[in-house]
Amino acid sequence: MGEMEVPADAYYGASTQRAVLNFPISGQPLPRRFLRALGLVKRAAAQTNLELGLLSRRRARAIAAAAQQVIDGELDEQFPIDVYQTGSGTSTNTNANEVIATRATELLGGARGSRLVHPNDHVNLGQSSNDVIPTAIQLAAAMAIQDELVPSLERLQKALDAKSKEFWPVIKTGRTHLQDATPIRLGQEFRGYAGQIEESIRRAKAAVDELARIPLGGTAVGTGINTHPQFARIAATRLAKATGVAVRETPNHFHAQATLDSVVAAHGGLRTIATSLWKIGSDVRLMGTGPIAGLGELRLPETQPGSSIMPGKVNPVIVESLLMVIARVYGNDLTVAICGQSGSFFELNVMMPAAAVATLESITLLATSVQNFSERCIDGLQATDRGPELVERSPMLATALTPLIGYDESAKIAKESIRTGKSIRQLARAKGISEAALNKVLDLGKMTKPGLEGPGGGG
């Protein structure tokens, strides 16, 4: 393709420089987590090829040492190619091969450009961009979920469990359809939230398992041409040891690198986690509305002034931050789905870099916002007296009268309570129901657990 000027201090070569010139799109290179995973793949490949007798010990060690510098972030400035590049990520795989080869050559005492270590013959031995790039995406995402997101979710579950115990004595009005329903313990609501996060942790771990079956070893189209038959198995074992993720060779290379199905499925798990967080954050925000004109059942921690014009105003800003993250995750989920759907043609997906960036951003945003939500909102939540005050005035307490006087008569009392503002207890007493009977059926604690005796009711 002719001569190409490359900066004198660059470890990369002409192919990388061409890609830099071809893709002046966003100015955003692939993220650190992806480059780390790419370095891990290159190191494992060199060590595997040494074990298989395909690389000399001297070269393999130099490549592994150079790849370690990529893993550690010491060479990040040598990866200047834009995210929006060739859809297979070939430009970035070539970039890595050039950088690692040049640095390995230096480590062996050779001069830059001497190709004592060759980017294709040695660094890329037994590999193709078409199996390396999706492997790096899956590794990066799996490690991020395992190392960042799961611990953040576990922290939130612990905080919600603690609040469930703290709030257990508080009985308040339940709500369905945003209308009053039968009583519930505030602690029971928080037990539900903790259960959502318990399920979120399970889904996050399932996403890791989805991503752990890597396509490395399929080379160009899944056939494994130009690679040793044992390369993929041995390299996967090395990657598992290096990452702590249960990495293993895919059972079907043709599927694994022709699609982004595993990434789409994993991000679907992230979307579900985000949806659970939306419900929890929204409920907390609603229960904290006020302090005078809202529900006011919770007092949210005061983190910062809420208005530049209204003195003393405090807003639920931590929840708002969380919900904006979730909106971004939803957008990223659509991006990943489109990349998976529209980028898969025959033996290769050609929208991989965009899917990588969207997925890694979602994981990082969820992990950090969940941690922030735990520390700056959930930990400091306080229950007010508002919930117990309102439940005593709730017309839905008439549900407890149905075993005594039937549904129709109970409905009349409920409607009269709404119309007059009188309590269910007052109206039932006026109907001639004894105090002893009322004390039995209007026992709020009994209303928060199953049972046919005393309080009863329908759905």
C-alpha positions in Angstrom: 0.0 0.0 0.0 3.0 2.2 -0.2 5.1 4.0 2.4 3.6 5.3 5.7 5.2 7.7 8.1 5.0 6.5 11.7 6.1 8.5 14.8 9.7 7.7 15.6 8.8 6.9 19.3 5.9 4.6 18.4 6.0 0.8 19.0 3.3 0.3 16.5 3.8 0.2 12.7 2.4 1.2 9.4 -0.8 -0.9 9.7 -1.8 0.9 13.0 -0.9 4.3 11.5 -3.1 3.6 8.5 -6.0 2.8 10.9 -5.4 6.0 12.9 -5.7 8.0 9.6 -8.7 5.9 8.3 -10.9 6.3 11.4 -10.8 9.9 12.7 -14.3 9.4 14.2 -14.7 9.9 18.0 -11.2 10.3 19.4 -12.1 7.5 21.8 -9.8 4.4 21.9 -10.8 1.1 23.2 -11.0 1.1 27.0 -8.4 -0.1 29.5 -10.3 -3.2 30.5 -10.4 -4.4 26.9 -6.6 -3.7 26.4 -5.9 -5.6 29.5 -7.9 -8.6 28.3 -6.2 -8.4 24.9 -2.8 -8.4 26.6 -3.9 -11.5 28.6 -4.8 -13.3 25.4 -1.5 -12.5 23.8 0.5 -13.6 26.8 -1.4 -16.9 27.1 -0.9 -17.5 23.4 2.9 -17.0 23.6 3.1 -19.3 26.7 0.9 -21.9 25.0 2.9 -21.8 21.8 6.1 -22.3 23.8 4.5 -25.3 25.6 3.6 -26.8 22.2 7.1 -26.3 20.8 6.1 -23.7 18.3 8.0 -20.7 19.7 11.5 -20.6 21.1 11.8 -20.0 24.8 13.7 -16.8 24.2 11.0 -15.3 21.9 8.1 -16.6 23.9 9.4 -15.1 27.2 10.0 -11.7 25.4 6.5 -11.7 24.0 5.0 -12.6 27.3 7.0 -9.8 29.0 5.8 -7.3 26.4 2.2 -8.5 26.7 2.5 -8.1 30.5 3.2 -4.4 30.0 0.0 -4.2 27.9 -1.8 -5.9 30.7 -0.4 -3.5 33.3 -1.3 -0.4 31.2 2.3 0.7 30.6 1.7 0.9 26.8 -1.8 2.3 26.6 -0.6 5.3 24.6 0.5 2.9 21.9 -3.1 2.0 21.2 -4.5 5.1 19.5 -7.1 3.5 17.1 -10.7 4.7 17.4 -13.5 2.5 18.6 -15.3 3.0 15.4 -12.9 1.1 13.1 -13.0 -2.1 11.2 -15.9 -4.1 12.6 -13.9 -7.2 13.4 -11.4 -5.2 15.4 -8.6 -6.3 13.1 -7.0 -2.9 13.3 -6.6 -3.3 17.1 -5.4 -6.9 17.0 -2.8 -5.7 14.4 -2.0 -2.8 16.7 -1.4 -5.2 19.6 0.8 -7.5 17.5 3.0 -4.6 16.3 3.4 -3.1 19.7 4.2 -6.4 21.5 6.5 -7.5 18.7 8.5 -4.2 18.8 8.7 -4.1 22.6 9.7 -7.8 22.7 12.4 -7.1 20.1 13.7 -4.4 22.4 13.7 -6.7 25.3 15.9 -9.1 23.3 18.3 -6.3 22.5 17.2 -5.9 18.9 16.6 -2.6 17.2 13.2 -1.3 16.4 12.1 -2.3 13.0 14.4 -5.3 12.9 11.5 -7.7 13.4 13.6 -10.0 15.6 10.1 -10.8 16.9 7.6 -10.7 14.0 4.0 -9.3 14.7 2.3 -12.0 12.6 4.7 -15.0 12.6 5.4 -14.9 16.4 2.9 -12.7 18.3 -0.1 -13.7 16.3 0.9 -17.3 16.0 -2.1 -19.6 16.0 -4.5 -16.7 16.1 -6.7 -14.5 14.0 -8.3 -11.1 14.8 -11.6 -13.0 14.3 -11.1 -15.2 17.4 -8.8 -12.9 19.4 -11.1 -9.8 19.5 -14.3 -11.6 20.6 -12.3 -13.5 23.2 -10.9 -10.3 24.6 -14.4 -8.8 24.7 -15.8 -11.7 26.6 -12.8 -11.9 28.9 -13.0 -8.2 29.7 -16.7 -8.3 30.4 -16.6 -11.4 32.5 -13.8 -10.1 34.6 -15.5 -6.7 35.1 -18.8 -8.4 36.2 -17.0 -10.8 38.5 -14.5 -8.3 40.0 -16.7 -5.1 40.1 -20.4 -5.7 39.6 -21.0 -8.7 41.8 -19.2 -7.3 44.8 -21.2 -4.1 44.5 -24.5 -6.0 44.3 -23.4 -8.1 47.3 -22.8 -4.8 49.2 -26.3 -3.6 48.3 -28.0 -6.8 49.3 -26.3 -6.6 52.7 -27.5 -3.0 53.1 -31.0 -3.9 52.1 -31.1 -6.9 54.4 -29.9 -4.7 57.3 -32.7 -2.2 56.6 -35.3 -5.0 56.4 -34.4 -6.0 59.9 -34.3 -2.4 61.2 -37.6 -1.6 59.6 -39.5 -4.8 60.5 -41.5 -3.3 63.4 -42.8 -0.5 61.1 -46.3 -1.3 59.7 -47.5 0.9 56.9 -50.1 0.9 54.1 -49.4 -1.4 51.3 -50.1 -0.1 47.8 -51.2 -1.7 44.5 -51.9 0.3 41.4 -50.6 3.3 43.4 -53.7 3.0 45.6 -54.0 1.9 49.2 -54.0 -1.8 49.9 -53.7 -4.0 53.0 -51.0 -3.3 55.5 -47.4 -4.4 55.0 -44.3 -4.1 57.1 -41.7 -1.7 55.8 -39.2 -4.4 56.5 -41.1 -6.8 54.2 -40.9 -4.3 51.4 -37.1 -4.1 51.9 -36.9 -7.9 52.1 -38.4 -7.9 48.6 -35.8 -5.4 47.4 -33.0 -7.6 48.9 -34.5 -10.6 47.1 -34.4 -8.7 43.8 -30.7 -8.1 44.4 -30.1 -11.7 45.4 -31.5 -12.6 42.0 -29.4 -9.9 40.3 -26.3 -11.5 41.7 -27.4 -14.9 40.3 -28.0 -13.3 36.9 -24.6 -11.5 37.0 -22.9 -14.8 37.7 -24.9 -16.5 34.9 -23.6 -13.7 32.5 -20.0 -14.5 33.5 -20.7 -18.2 32.7 -22.2 -17.2 29.4 -19.1 -15.2 28.5 -16.5 -17.7 29.8 -16.9 -20.0 26.7 -14.3 -18.3 24.5 -13.9 -18.6 20.7 -10.0 -18.5 20.8 -8.7 -21.3 18.5 -11.2 -20.9 15.7 -8.8 -18.5 13.8 -10.3 -17.1 10.6 -13.7 -18.8 10.2 -13.9 -21.3 13.0 -12.0 -24.2 11.4 -8.8 -23.6 13.4 -6.6 -23.3 10.3 -2.9 -22.5 11.2 -3.3 -23.4 14.8 -2.3 -26.4 16.9 -5.2 -28.7 17.8 -4.4 -28.3 21.5 -3.8 -24.6 21.4 -7.3 -23.4 22.4 -7.7 -25.8 25.3 -4.3 -25.0 26.8 -4.7 -21.2 26.3 -8.1 -21.3 27.9 -6.7 -23.1 30.9 -4.0 -20.4 31.2 -6.6 -17.6 30.9 -8.7 -19.2 33.6 -5.8 -19.3 36.0 -4.8 -15.7 35.2 -8.3 -14.2 35.5 -10.1 -16.3 38.1 -12.9 -16.7 35.6 -13.9 -20.3 34.6 -12.7 -19.8 31.1 -13.0 -22.7 28.7 -12.9 -23.4 25.0 -16.2 -23.1 23.2 -17.7 -26.4 22.1 -18.7 -24.8 18.8 -16.2 -22.4 17.2 -18.4 -21.7 14.2 -21.1 -20.3 16.4 -18.8 -18.6 18.9 -17.1 -16.2 16.4 -19.8 -15.9 13.8 -22.1 -14.2 16.4 -22.2 -12.0 19.5 -24.9 -14.1 21.0 -23.0 -14.6 24.3 -22.4 -10.8 24.6 -26.1 -10.1 23.8 -27.2 -12.6 26.3 -24.9 -11.3 29.0 -26.0 -7.7 28.4 -29.6 -8.9 28.6 -28.7 -10.0 32.2 -27.4 -6.5 32.9 -30.6 -5.0 31.6 -32.6 -7.2 33.9 -30.4 -6.2 36.8 -30.8 -2.5 35.8 -34.6 -3.0 35.8 -34.6 -4.4 39.3 -32.5 -1.4 40.5 -35.0 1.0 38.8 -37.8 -0.5 40.8 -35.9 -0.2 44.1 -34.7 3.3 43.4 -38.1 4.5 42.3 -39.8 3.1 45.4 -37.3 4.6 47.7 -37.7 8.0 46.0 -41.5 7.8 46.2 -41.5 6.8 49.9 -39.2 9.7 50.5 -41.3 12.4 48.8 -42.1 15.4 50.9 -41.2 16.3 53.5 -44.7 17.8 54.0 -46.7 17.3 50.8 -45.5 13.8 49.8 -45.7 10.3 51.3 -42.8 11.0 53.7 -42.5 7.4 54.9 -38.8 7.4 54.5 -36.2 10.1 55.3 -33.4 10.0 52.7 -29.9 11.1 53.7 -29.2 14.7 53.1 -26.2 14.7 50.7 -26.2 18.2 49.2 -28.4 21.3 48.9 -31.2 20.7 46.4 -31.9 24.2 45.0 -30.1 27.4 44.2 -33.3 29.4 44.9 -35.2 27.4 47.6 -33.4 27.4 51.0 -33.5 24.1 52.9 -34.6 22.0 49.9 -33.0 18.5 49.7 -33.5 16.3 46.6 -33.1 12.5 46.1 -30.0 13.1 44.0 -28.4 9.7 44.6 -31.5 7.9 43.3 -31.6 10.3 40.3 -28.0 9.4 39.5 -28.8 5.7 39.6 -31.8 6.1 37.3 -29.7 8.0 34.8 -27.2 5.2 34.8 -30.0 2.7 34.1 -31.2 4.8 31.2 -27.7 4.6 29.7 -27.6 0.8 30.3 -30.9 0.5 28.4 -29.5 2.4 25.5 -26.3 0.3 25.6 -28.5 -2.9 25.6 -30.1 -1.7 22.3 -26.7 -1.0 20.9 -25.4 -4.4 21.8 -28.5 -6.1 20.4 -28.2 -4.2 17.1 -24.5 -5.1 16.9 -25.4 -8.7 17.5 -28.3 -8.7 15.0 -26.9 -6.5 12.2 -23.2 -7.3 12.4 -23.3 -11.1 12.0 -22.7 -12.1 8.4 -21.8 -15.7 7.6 -18.6 -16.6 9.6 -17.9 -13.3 11.4 -19.6 -10.5 13.3 -18.4 -7.1 12.1 -19.7 -4.7 14.8 -17.6 -6.0 17.7 -15.7 -2.9 18.9 -19.0 -1.0 19.5 -20.5 -3.9 21.4 -17.3 -4.1 23.5 -17.5 -0.5 24.5 -21.2 -0.5 25.3 -21.0 -3.7 27.4 -18.0 -2.6 29.4 -19.5 0.9 30.0 -22.7 -0.7 31.3 -20.8 -2.9 33.7 -18.7 -0.1 35.1 -21.6 2.3 35.4 -23.8 -0.3 37.2 -21.0 -1.3 39.5 -20.1 2.2 40.6 -23.6 3.5 40.9 -24.8 0.5 42.9 -21.9 1.0 45.3 -22.8 4.7 45.5 -26.5 4.0 46.1 -25.6 1.6 48.9 -23.3 4.0 50.7 -25.0 7.3 50.1 -28.7 6.4 50.2 -29.6 2.9 51.6 -27.2 2.9 54.5 -28.6 6.2 55.8 -32.4 5.7 55.2 -34.6 6.3 58.2 -38.3 5.4 58.7 -40.6 8.2 59.8 -43.9 7.9 61.8 -45.8 8.8 58.6 -46.4 5.1 57.5 -47.9 3.9 60.8 -50.0 7.1 61.1 -51.5 6.6 57.6 -52.2 2.9 58.0 -54.6 3.5 60.9 -56.6 5.8 58.6 -56.5 3.4 55.6 -60.0 2.4 54.2 -58.4 -0.8 53.1 -58.5 -2.0 56.7 -62.1 -2.9 55.8 -60.6 -6.0 54.2 -60.2 -7.4 57.7 -63.9 -7.1 58.3 -65.0 -9.4 55.5 -64.9 -12.6 57.6 -67.4 -10.9 60.0 -69.8 -9.0 57.8 -69.0 -10.0 54.2 -67.5 -8.3 51.2 -70.4 -6.0 50.3 -70.9 -4.6 53.8 -67.1 -4.1 54.2 -67.1 -2.3 50.9 -69.8 0.1 52.1 -67.7 0.9 55.2 -64.6 1.5 53.1 -66.4 3.9 50.8 -67.9 5.7 53.8 -64.4 6.0 55.3 -63.1 7.6 52.1 -66.1 10.0 52.0 -66.1 11.1 55.6 -62.5 10.7 56.7 -63.6 8.5 59.7 -61.5 5.5 60.5 -62.6 1.9 59.7 -62.6 1.2 63.5 -65.0 4.1 64.2 -67.4 3.1 61.5 -67.3 -0.6 62.4 -68.0 0.2 66.0 -71.0 2.3 64.9 -72.3 -0.8 63.0 -72.3 -2.7 66.3 -69.2 -4.8 65.9 -67.8 -5.4 69.4 -64.5 -3.9 70.6 -63.1 -7.4 71.2 -63.9 -8.5 67.6 -62.4 -5.3 66.3 -59.2 -5.8 68.3 -58.9 -9.2 66.8 -59.6 -8.5 63.2 -57.8 -5.1 63.1 -54.6 -6.5 64.5 -52.1 -4.9 62.1 -49.4 -7.3 62.8 -51.6 -10.3 61.9 -52.5 -8.6 58.7 -48.9 -8.7 57.5 -48.7 -12.6 57.4 -50.8 -15.4 56.0 -53.8 -16.7 57.9 -57.6 -17.3 57.6 -58.4 -16.6 61.2 -58.9 -13.0 62.3 -58.0 -10.7 59.4 -58.9 -12.1 56.0 -59.4 -10.9 52.5 -59.0 -11.3 48.8 -56.3 -10.3 46.3 
